[in-house]
Amino acid sequence: MHRVIGEREFSAVSVSEDHARELLAEMVRARVFDERALSLQRRGWMSGYPPFHGQEGSQVGAAHAMADDDWLFPTYRANAMQIARDVPMSDLLLFRRGYPEFHSDHDVPVFPQAVPIATQLPHAVGVGMAANYTDADHAAVAYFGDGATSEGDFHEAMNFAGVFDAPVLFFCENNHWAISTTRDRQTAAPSIAAKADAYGFTGGQVDGNDPLAVFEFVRSALKRVREGEPVLVESLTYRQGPHTTSDDPDRYRGDEDEDLPDWRTRDPIERFAEYLRSHNVVYEGFLDHAREEATDAVDAAVETADAVADPDPDDVFEHAYAELPKRLRDQRETVRERASGDDSGP
């Protein structure tokens, strides 16, 4: 497993001091966004939210390893990765309120968030295969959780990627819990990374709470991907909060957590900041300053999202069929009647 923090002097890592400070600031921004989104959900601003507290180092490190034209295939928990890729935070908030996901006019190469588990993985392989056919240089990065490895889509995508040498990086963020199921209850394999062997390509583990390690490991993996070999990366992190705001982790968490090492369960922001302070890369008040800037940015994102007009109920029926079938035309008419307050129809 590739790790850095506590094992190497800062002078031996492959990022500059400025880049290290940027990584830490991005992690703080993601944390502030996560905290605000959770607060907004609790007061009814959105119906549900999947927190990622504790996974900031994994996602920010991986995002920084990607090239600008690489395509990201996120899930509902990949908000930190999308924020680090400059997807507007207001878009992510609006998506949680049921608005069209790509509300603003941005050019970040990112696919819609996949809420059904693992369905984005075959899509990523398709984009990778298309890149091969067109001699494009970009790679596809598919983000997913450890629970997704129990789905058929995962195995089908891995098999196609291996057979067709698709330039795809499978980035599995193993946060120990698939809702209430621990990793050892999902597979008898020694690791998730080991599953790549069955499909003819390389897999490896990385300390997901070390953004420098993730950055280096994913960057190296993407180099292999661009040379024609898919790679599976298992980023070992820990989900500090619930699966979603409708989940109560106290009902299933117990002694399983005590078996995990400190480097995996410790707060990645505190850990990284402590490492950088010990090497005189950041000053004592850096985190406070980063949090102030992040708070201002999140405030602006919430204000932007609040200013967006409610979507037209008809929007849900658009872009699915060239000509709407009668069944959906009837549904649309019912929605229109209820939206206008006329609920006298059948």
Stockholm file with secondary structure:
# STOCKHOLM 1.0

chainA/1-346         MHRVIGEREFSAVSVSEDHARELLAEMVRARVFDERALSLQRRGWMSGYPPFHGQEGSQVGAAHAMADDDWLFPTYRANAMQIARDVPMSDLLLFRRGYPEFHSDHDVPVFPQAVPIATQLPHAVGVGMAANYTDADHAAVAYFGDGATSEGDFHEAMNFAGVFDAPVLFFCENNHWAISTTRDRQTAAPSIAAKADAYGFTGGQVDGNDPLAVFEFVRSALKRVREGEPVLVESLTYRQGPHTTSDDPDRYRGDEDEDLPDWRTRDPIERFAEYLRSHNVVYEGFLDHAREEATDAVDAAVETADAVADPDPDDVFEHAYAELPKRLRDQRETVRERASGDDSGP
#=GR chainA/1-346 SS CBCCTTTSCGGGSSSCHHHHHHHHHHHHHHHHHHHHHHHHHHTTSSSCCCCCTTCHHHHHHHHHHSCTTCEEECBTTCHHHHHHTTCCHHHHHHHHTTSCSCCSCCCCCBCCCBCSTTTHHHHHHHHHHHHHHHTCCCCEEEEEEGGGGGSHHHHHHHHHHHHHTCCEEEEEEECSEETTEEGGGTCCSSCSGGGGGGGTSEEEEEETTCHHHHHHHHHHHHHHHHTTCCEEEEEECCCCSCSSTTCCGGGTCSGGGGGSCHHHHSCHHHHHHHHHHHTTSSCTTHHHHHHHHHHHHHHHHHHHHHTSCCCCGGGGGTTSCSSCCHHHHHHHHHHHHHHTTCCCCC
#=GC SS_cons         CBCCTTTSCGGGSSSCHHHHHHHHHHHHHHHHHHHHHHHHHHTTSSSCCCCCTTCHHHHHHHHHHSCTTCEEECBTTCHHHHHHTTCCHHHHHHHHTTSCSCCSCCCCCBCCCBCSTTTHHHHHHHHHHHHHHHTCCCCEEEEEEGGGGGSHHHHHHHHHHHHHTCCEEEEEEECSEETTEEGGGTCCSSCSGGGGGGGTSEEEEEETTCHHHHHHHHHHHHHHHHTTCCEEEEEECCCCSCSSTTCCGGGTCSGGGGGSCHHHHSCHHHHHHHHHHHTTSSCTTHHHHHHHHHHHHHHHHHHHHHTSCCCCGGGGGTTSCSSCCHHHHHHHHHHHHHHTTCCCCC
//
